[in-house]
Amino acid sequence: MTCVKCKGLMIHERQPAVSSSAIVLRCLNCGLLIDPLIEQNRNNHLHLRAKAA
């Protein structure tokens, strides 16, 4: 997977600080974190924008 910010490599990483079972995506270049909630909110926002257009 490619980072949306810097086009770097994204890896799956366990984040116990977020939740005991949370697995997030982290960019090896810039450190961008994307957890499932962030991804869900982005998808909802894009879906609503597409409907409005």
N, C-alpha and C positions, 0 to 999 in steps of 0.2 A: 504494500500500500504506500502511496505517496502523500507527503505532507501538503496540506492546502496552503500553508503559509510560505514554506521555503523549498518545496519539492524534494525534501529529504526523505529518508527511509523511516517509515513508521513501524514500531514493533508493539506486540501485545505485552503488557506488563501488569503484574498484580499490584494493587494499591491498597494495603491494609488500612491506611489512614482514611480512605474513603469508605470502605466497607470490607468485611472479612472475605467476601467473595467477589469483590469488584475487580474487573479486568479492564484496563484502559489502554488506549493507543497512545504511545509517546514517540515523538520525533527524535531521532538520534542526533540531528543537526541543531535544531533550535530549541528543543525541549517542549514543544507544544503538546499539551495533554488533551485528549478527547475521551471523555467517559460516556457511558450509555445515555445519561440524561442530557448531556450537551448535544450529542448526536440526534436524539429525539427532538429536542427543541429546534435545532437547525432544520431538520426535515419538516417539522410543523410550520415553521416560518416560511420556508420555500414553497410549501404547498399552498399556504394562504396567499402569498404573493402571486403565485401563478393563477389562482382563482380570481384575484382582483384585477389582473391585467386583461 
